[in-house]
Amino acid sequence: MEYKDYYEILGVKRDATEAEIKSAYRKLARKFHPDVNKTKEAEGKFKDINEAYEVLGDKNKRQRYDSLGANWHGGQSYTPPPGFEQFGFGGQGGTYEFNFGGQNMGGFSDFFSSLFGDMMGGGQASQGMNFGGFDFGGTQRASSGTRRSKAQAKPQDLDVTKTLNITAADVFNQEPVNVTFSEMERCNQCPPGGGFCSACGGTGIKNTSKSIKVKIPVGVKEGQKIRLKGEGKTDNYGRVGDLFLVVNFKDSKYEVCEQDLTMDAEITPDEAVLGCKKEIQTLHGNIGIKIPPQTSTGKTLRLKELGLPKKNGGYGCLNVRVKIVLPKNMSAEQIELYKKIAQTK
């Protein structure tokens, strides 16, 4: 069989770093990907490039490959060394196949099979590796973790999901809410040679920040998703995903249950016993409520049409929950009166 020089295929030196190998692979894969390059030789080159990266991009496979020595050259006649010739995919003569957008392009070379068949796992007669939806940003690699994928990468891979923390007032006021979020992405500006990158500081990952205005729809509920088309990730083909914002009510004043609101109204013990009138602040403005005599903590007053707007018109309810609290800085005389009350039990 023919020896394959994987270093030569990727155009890197034998002592190339992981970053240099990855950079070379991305550059070549982008150039010869069948979706981009329609020439006859592109398919073969792309398959060789992925096979080379399958080996050199994996620490264990690269170590086994390097054990053959550095005196081989691409195209030379090659015979597996003792101990290697029995390797096959799962020991059952199976093959691994490449698929580009649903088109079968054949499997790994015999040279690859002779060296790494035992490392590809499983006893299935045929496995698939799909590169039709390869993301050159680095989010999807032709590795052992993806070789069993039969479907082309879907546009949903570019979608982003974030939590949107809002208050009841945000829904009620119907004014756009400014949302800022950050996303960790693989850097696509690193130099091909693997040198220092000012965009990511040499880490290979960069933090991108984005700020957009979002209009909260009427009738929105906890856990509901708001879809913002075209605000997701962008790949090197110019395809753009969507941003999904999962609604989470984070309100210090109101508890939100669909369009109903619940708030606390604090009263003192004497107000609870004797009853009182209180002015409370709601989303609809300040209103007066009447607390009946002998009201206990936890009693709830239900006020209609003072909640959040409903999708089909009208408003939910506002539940005012009574909470009894002691007056601040009570005088000695007030404390003495409480003692007298206690003695009447």
Summary of the structure (lengths in Angstrom):
residues: 345
radius of gyration: 33.4
end to end distance: 101.6
largest distance: 107.4
contacts: 939
relative contact order: 0.10
helix: 24%
strand: 28%
